[in-house]
Amino acid sequence: MALVDFESLAADLPTAWTSFVTGQVGPARIKVIRMDDQAYEEETHDYNEGLLVINGKMMLQVRGEEVVVSAGQMYLAIAGVPHSVLPGSYGTLVIIDM
């Protein structure tokens, strides 16, 4: 088993909102991202996406409503549902593509 330090990996990324694949469990890819205060445009996927905040917070816009995800919480973005990240989000985010 390998130890993964998400905070260190995110800190070493060259730019915010650039993902790094840390591993795979079955069909699920696990990625780490460093969030900054900038927004990230709306996107829709054909797969479910778990958005796990390791530290900091993420503010999402989903179907016209704001959702705040704090450290230790995960938001499940359902396939086909558009979502975007609002300005002010920061910290380390782990994305699990399912």
Sequence and secondary structure as in RCSB ss.txt:
>XXXX:A:sequence
MALVDFESLAADLPTAWTSFVTGQVGPARIKVIRMDDQAYEEETHDYNEGLLVINGKMMLQVRGEEVVVSAGQMY
LAIAGVPHSVLPGSYGTLVIIDM
>XXXX:A:secstr
     HHHHHHTSSSTT  EEEEEETTEEEEEEEE SS EEEE  SS EEEEEEEEEEEEEETTEEEEEETT EE
EE TT  EEE TT EEEEEEEE 
